[in-house]
Amino acid sequence: MKTGKVNVTSRRWQVTRTGARMALPFLATCHLLLATVFAADFQVSAGLDRNQISLNEQAVLSLTISGSSNDLPQPQLPGFADFQIYNAGRSQNFTWVNGKASASVTYNYVLTPLKEGKFQIPPIRVQFQGQASQTQALELDVVKGDASAVTPGSAHLEGETQPAQAAHNPPGVFITGTVDKSSVYVGEPVVFTFRLYNRVPILSQPAYQPPEMTGFWTEDLPPQRNYTTNVKGIPYNVTEVHTALFPSVPGKARVGSASLTVNLENFGTDPLGSQFFAQFFGQGEQKTLHTEPVSISVHALPDPKPADFKGAVGDYKLSAEVDKEKTSVGQPITLTLTVAGHGNIKSLPELPLPPLTNFRTFDANAATNIEKKDGQVQGSKVFKTVLIPTASGELTIPSVPFVYFNTSERAYRTVRSPSITVHVVPGAAGANTLTPLPASGGMNPSSGQTQAPGIKLLGEDIRYIRTPNEIRAEGEPLYRQKWFRVLHIFLLAVLALGGLVKLYFRLFMSNTALYRFRKAHERAVAAIQKTEEHLSKNDIKGAGGHLADTLQDFLAAKLGVDNRAFSLKDIVERLKSRGLVSHTGEKVRNIWETLDLYQFAPAQVRPEEVRAAMETVGHVMEEIEKEIMWAK
C-alpha cells in the first residue's frame, strides 16, 4: 500500500508572566503564535488496501486524521472521474498518556472502477483553522478479470437482516461455518472453517461457542488468519479459524451450529462531539450470531479389507532402526518403528511384530508427535520395543508390514519396514560361586549336640521363665461374675443383629459389581461437570487429572475391576473381549493419551481444549454404555 503523509507541527512556546515589565506588543505576538501552533497540530495520511484490482472489484481508500486536539477536521474528497465512490464508515481512537490526549479518525471509502487502466488518486487536502495539510498522490492499476467477491455462507444473525436479503443495508457483522467436503470415508479428514466478517469495530473479545461435533475426532489447525475481502461490493475484515474433523463411524454426520456473541460499536454518535466520552466508555451494542448446521455423508471403508488392516486412514510411510547393530547374547537392543505421514496420528494402531525366534521382546513405549501445517494434521507415531538376543550369530529382524487406507487413491496400501541384521557375539563366560564355610565340626559344650560344620557357637542368650510351685487365685474368677455374663449376652445379641444385617445385604444388596455397573454412567456424568471448578481457577493440570480419574472409574465399574490399577493396554483388551467394536477401543486409547498430555504438559493446553475433551469423554462413555453388556 502506498501512503502519502504530511506532518505539520510547530514549536510550542511557554509564556511566563514577569509582571508589569512585559510589553503589550510582545504579549499579542505570543498569543498569535500559540493560536497558530495549536491550530496546526494535526497529521493527515491516506492509503489503499491494494494497488491492483480487476474491473469488477473494489479498492478501499483509508484516510486518517490524527492530532492532540479532540476537535479534528472532516475531509473533503476531490472529484474521482474514473471511479464510483461511497462512504464505508469510519473508526476512531482516543488515548490519554501522562496527561496528554491524542485522537485519530479513519474514514473509509470504497472505490469502484468504471474502466481499465492505470489511475492516480489525487492528493487529498484538509484545511483546519487557517492551516492546511495534504496527502501524496496514490496509484491504482485496474486490470481485466472477474470479481473474486466472497459470498457469505449460511449464517443467522439475531436482530439483523441477512446479507443476501439486504443488499442496500449490509450487516455490520456476520459469521459463516463451512466444510471443504460433504462426502468422505471413515477417518478421512474434513476441514471445518469458521469465519467472522465485520465492517464495524468490535469493542471486546467475542465469546465463541464451537459447534457440537458428535462422531468426530477434532484437531485445531492454527494459525488464525486475518485478511480483508469484499462481499457484494462491501469491504469486510475477516477472521478465519480452521478445525480438522475425523469421522469415526459411517452414516449421516452433523456439525452443529456455532455461535458468537460480540459487542459492536454504535456509530450513531459523533466520535469527536460532546458525546464522545459517553460512547468511549459505553458497553456498545451486543449481537449474537449463529451458523447453520452442516451435514456430512460418511461412508464405510470398502470391502474386502486386508487381513492386517487395523483402521489407519491417511497417507503414511514406515521406517525402522535399532540403537546398535552389534551386541552380545543377553544384552538388550532397542528397535524403533516410526509411522509418519498425514492423517489422524493419535488413532494410529499399534504395530505387532512378527515372530522372533532368537529374541525375547519387551514393549517399551509409544510416542505421538503431531504437527499442524498447511491446513493438515501430520506427524508421526513412534513405537519402541526392547529385544534381548538369546543366540549368537547374524540375527535378522524381519520386515514389519503396516496397512492403511489411502484417501486420495481410495484404496488400501501396504508399506513395509526394511529388515535389519544384528551381529550378536556369545556372552562373557562366568558363573556365580559360593565360598564354603570351614568344615570344622565340634560339640556344643552346653547342649551336648554336635555343631554343623562351619558353625561356631558364640554364646547363649535365652532366659527361661521359671514359675513357683503353687499359684493362688485372688478373688472370684472373672468368668463367674454376673456383670461379665451380662456383657457376653449383650455382645452375642449385637453379633446376632449384625449377622441379620449382613444377611439382608447379602440377599438384597450383595451384588455390588452390578450396582456399580448400573450407576457408573450416572456418576461419571455428574463428575465430568465438576471439571469446570478446575477450569474456573485456570487449573489445567487439575482438570485433566479429574477427567482422567472420572474415565478410569467409569471403565473400572463397567469392566468389573475393583480398582484402577490397570494399564491402557489391559483396558483395550478387556473392551475387545466384551464385544465392543474396535474403533471404541481406539477412542478410549486416544482420549486416555490426551488426558495424560493435559496432566503432564498443562502449559501447552487451553481451557477450550479441556472443554472439548469433556465432551469427548462424555461421548465415549455414552457409546460404551450402549454397547457393553453386564457379565457375571
MOLIN-V856133 format. One record per residue. N is the residue number from 1. SS is DSSP state (~ for helix, > for strand, _ for the rest). Layout:
N & SS
N & SS
//
This chain:
1 & _
2 & _
3 & >
4 & >
5 & >
6 & >
7 & >
8 & >
9 & _
10 & _
11 & _
12 & _
13 & _
14 & _
15 & _
16 & _
17 & _
18 & _
19 & _
20 & _
21 & _
22 & _
23 & _
24 & ~
25 & ~
26 & ~
27 & ~
28 & ~
29 & ~
30 & ~
31 & ~
32 & ~
33 & ~
34 & ~
35 & ~
36 & ~
37 & ~
38 & ~
39 & ~
40 & _
41 & _
42 & >
43 & >
44 & >
45 & >
46 & >
47 & >
48 & >
49 & _
50 & _
51 & _
52 & >
53 & >
54 & >
55 & _
56 & _
57 & _
58 & >
59 & >
60 & >
61 & >
62 & >
63 & >
64 & >
65 & >
66 & >
67 & >
68 & _
69 & _
70 & _
71 & _
72 & _
73 & _
74 & _
75 & _
76 & _
77 & _
78 & _
79 & _
80 & _
81 & _
82 & _
83 & >
84 & >
85 & >
86 & >
87 & >
88 & >
89 & >
90 & >
91 & >
92 & >
93 & >
94 & >
95 & >
96 & >
97 & >
98 & _
99 & _
100 & >
101 & >
102 & >
103 & >
104 & >
105 & >
106 & >
107 & >
108 & >
109 & >
110 & >
111 & >
112 & >
113 & >
114 & _
115 & _
116 & _
117 & >
118 & >
119 & >
120 & >
121 & >
122 & _
123 & _
124 & _
125 & >
126 & >
127 & >
128 & >
129 & _
130 & _
131 & >
132 & >
133 & >
134 & >
135 & _
136 & _
137 & _
138 & >
139 & >
140 & >
141 & >
142 & >
143 & >
144 & _
145 & _
146 & _
147 & _
148 & _
149 & _
150 & _
151 & _
152 & _
153 & _
154 & _
155 & >
156 & >
157 & >
158 & _
159 & _
160 & _
161 & _
162 & _
163 & ~
164 & ~
165 & ~
166 & _
167 & _
168 & _
169 & _
170 & _
171 & _
172 & _
173 & >
174 & >
175 & >
176 & >
177 & >
178 & >
179 & >
180 & _
181 & _
182 & _
183 & >
184 & >
185 & >
186 & _
187 & _
188 & _
189 & >
190 & >
191 & >
192 & >
193 & >
194 & >
195 & >
196 & >
197 & >
198 & >
199 & _
200 & _
201 & _
202 & >
203 & _
204 & _
205 & _
206 & _
207 & >
208 & >
209 & >
210 & _
211 & _
212 & _
213 & _
214 & _
215 & _
216 & >
217 & >
218 & >
219 & >
220 & >
221 & >
222 & >
223 & >
224 & >
225 & >
226 & >
227 & >
228 & >
229 & >
230 & >
231 & >
232 & _
233 & _
234 & >
235 & >
236 & >
237 & >
238 & >
239 & >
240 & >
241 & >
242 & >
243 & >
244 & >
245 & >
246 & >
247 & >
248 & _
249 & _
250 & _
251 & >
252 & >
253 & >
254 & >
255 & >
256 & _
257 & _
258 & _
259 & >
260 & >
261 & >
262 & >
263 & >
264 & >
265 & _
266 & _
267 & _
268 & _
269 & _
270 & _
271 & _
272 & _
273 & _
274 & _
275 & _
276 & ~
277 & ~
278 & ~
279 & ~
280 & ~
281 & _
282 & _
283 & _
284 & _
285 & >
286 & >
287 & >
288 & >
289 & >
290 & >
291 & >
292 & _
293 & _
294 & >
295 & >
296 & >
297 & >
298 & >
299 & >
300 & _
301 & _
302 & _
303 & _
304 & _
305 & _
306 & _
307 & _
308 & _
309 & _
310 & _
311 & _
312 & _
313 & >
314 & >
315 & >
316 & >
317 & >
318 & >
319 & >
320 & >
321 & >
322 & >
323 & _
324 & _
325 & _
326 & >
327 & >
328 & >
329 & _
330 & _
331 & _
332 & >
333 & >
334 & >
335 & >
336 & >
337 & >
338 & >
339 & >
340 & >
341 & >
342 & >
343 & >
344 & _
345 & ~
346 & ~
347 & ~
348 & _
349 & _
350 & _
351 & _
352 & _
353 & _
354 & _
355 & _
356 & _
357 & _
358 & _
359 & >
360 & >
361 & >
362 & >
363 & >
364 & >
365 & >
366 & >
367 & >
368 & >
369 & >
370 & >
371 & >
372 & >
373 & >
374 & _
375 & _
376 & >
377 & >
378 & >
379 & >
380 & >
381 & >
382 & >
383 & >
384 & >
385 & >
386 & >
387 & >
388 & >
389 & >
390 & _
391 & _
392 & _
393 & >
394 & >
395 & >
396 & >
397 & >
398 & _
399 & _
400 & _
401 & >
402 & >
403 & >
404 & >
405 & >
406 & >
407 & _
408 & _
409 & _
410 & _
411 & >
412 & >
413 & >
414 & >
415 & >
416 & >
417 & _
418 & _
419 & _
420 & >
421 & >
422 & >
423 & >
424 & >
425 & >
426 & _
427 & _
428 & _
429 & _
430 & _
431 & _
432 & _
433 & _
434 & _
435 & _
436 & _
437 & _
438 & _
439 & _
440 & _
441 & _
442 & >
443 & >
444 & _
445 & _
446 & _
447 & _
448 & _
449 & _
450 & >
451 & >
452 & _
453 & _
454 & _
455 & _
456 & _
457 & _
458 & _
459 & _
460 & _
461 & _
462 & _
463 & _
464 & _
465 & _
466 & _
467 & _
468 & _
469 & _
470 & _
471 & _
472 & _
473 & _
474 & _
475 & _
476 & _
477 & _
478 & ~
479 & ~
480 & ~
481 & _
482 & ~
483 & ~
484 & ~
485 & ~
486 & ~
487 & ~
488 & ~
489 & ~
490 & ~
491 & ~
492 & ~
493 & ~
494 & ~
495 & ~
496 & ~
497 & ~
498 & ~
499 & ~
500 & ~
501 & ~
502 & ~
503 & ~
504 & ~
505 & ~
506 & ~
507 & ~
508 & ~
509 & _
510 & _
511 & _
512 & ~
513 & ~
514 & ~
515 & ~
516 & ~
517 & ~
518 & ~
519 & ~
520 & ~
521 & ~
522 & ~
523 & ~
524 & ~
525 & ~
526 & ~
527 & ~
528 & ~
529 & ~
530 & _
531 & ~
532 & ~
533 & ~
534 & ~
535 & ~
536 & ~
537 & _
538 & _
539 & _
540 & ~
541 & ~
542 & ~
543 & ~
544 & ~
545 & ~
546 & ~
547 & ~
548 & ~
549 & ~
550 & ~
551 & ~
552 & ~
553 & ~
554 & ~
555 & ~
556 & ~
557 & ~
558 & ~
559 & ~
560 & _
561 & _
562 & _
563 & _
564 & _
565 & _
566 & _
567 & _
568 & ~
569 & ~
570 & ~
571 & ~
572 & ~
573 & ~
574 & ~
575 & ~
576 & ~
577 & ~
578 & _
579 & _
580 & _
581 & _
582 & ~
583 & ~
584 & ~
585 & ~
586 & ~
587 & ~
588 & ~
589 & ~
590 & ~
591 & ~
592 & ~
593 & ~
594 & ~
595 & ~
596 & ~
597 & ~
598 & ~
599 & ~
600 & ~
601 & _
602 & ~
603 & ~
604 & ~
605 & _
606 & _
607 & ~
608 & ~
609 & ~
610 & ~
611 & ~
612 & ~
613 & ~
614 & ~
615 & ~
616 & ~
617 & ~
618 & ~
619 & ~
620 & ~
621 & ~
622 & ~
623 & ~
624 & ~
625 & ~
626 & ~
627 & ~
628 & _
629 & _
630 & _
631 & _
632 & _
//
